[in-house]
Amino acid sequence: MPTGSLDFMFSRKSVFEVLKSDSLNIEELELELIDAGLENIESSEEHYYLYADYTNFGVMSKTLEEKQVNVTKAELQRIPTDPIELSEEQMGEIDKLLDKIEDDDDIQQVFTNIA
């Protein structure tokens, strides 16, 4: 990003989405992935989300592949350092703006600090 941008509002992270399964012991895997740069694990009903610094993307990818972990999505993301909450009315307006921005062919990704 160019100097003077809003990059300071986000931390760059490697994010890996892993499908939950009976054969996956996340506690055991966590200990092995810490050496590859793992910083945090979040869980949903069907997936685990593994977070590492963006500089560890390659190492994490390789380690997950070696461990034969079913990664359903892997990407670099910008995570807001200070998320904000908006009312439903404000969100409606913001959603319209974001839709217009994302429809622009020159836009590759959009990141916000909306919680």
C-alpha positions, 0 to 999 in steps of 0.5 A: 500500500502507498505511504499515507494509506490506512494500512496501520488499521489492519494486521496482515494475517495468513488464514487457513480454513480447515474442515473439522473431522473425527480424525483431526485432533486440533490440540495435537495439531496446534502444538505442531503448527506453533513452530510453523507460525500459528498464532491463533485458532478459532472454531465454528460448527464445521471449520477451524480457522488457523491464523498466522503472520502473513510472512508464515503463509508458505511455511504453514501451507507446507506444514498443513500439507505434510500433516495431510490436513484438509484445508478448504481455503487459504488466503492472506487477509487484513484483520482490523486492529480496532473494529467498529460497530454500526447500527442497522441503518448505517450498515444498510448504507455501508453495504450499498457503498461496498457493493458499488466498490466491489463491482468496480473491475479495478478492485481486487479485495475490500477490507473494512474495520466493521465488526 
